[in-house]
């Protein structure tokens, strides 16, 4: 047996949020507990139109296994998703459909723009291609690349998890968030 086969893998466990602990009790804030639960149970909705979608398929496969980050359940229903992953070229005709999918998602919701096309239109600087999805919906994390490697997509998921875990429960009720939604024409 090789040395690598003899080593036992230690399962990773989520970090305990800051709080008070003692013999027989643990106390933390509701905000931190909810953040911990949300960040480890994201339900992504893949909106894949091009080659970035193929890289996402590789990320979901057994070699990279995105499920170990709490994103195992892909949902193709916007009402049951909280993470919109836009991957690939978005034509201007597809823009209203993408916007409607975003509006149908329940709060709280987050968006990742995967690849150069979703982030900035990529190499397609034409009249028919949307030059970045941030023109029609707010984006939380951008994943660069054409197409991005599965490791980059995993890094994007980790960035979203950091954002979700540290987000205030009241942020979605703030004036700044309302102003952002009005800026995008979303009520």
ABEGO torsion letter per residue (X at the ends): XBAAAABBBBBBBBBBBBEBBBBGBBBBBAAAAAAAAAAAABBBBBBBABAAAAAAAAAABAAAGAAAAGAABBBABAAABABBBBBEBBBAAAAAAAAAAAAABBOBBBBBBBEAAAAAGEABBBAABBBEAAAABBBABBBBEOBBBAAAAAAAAAAAAAAAAABBAAAAABAAAAAAAAAAGBX
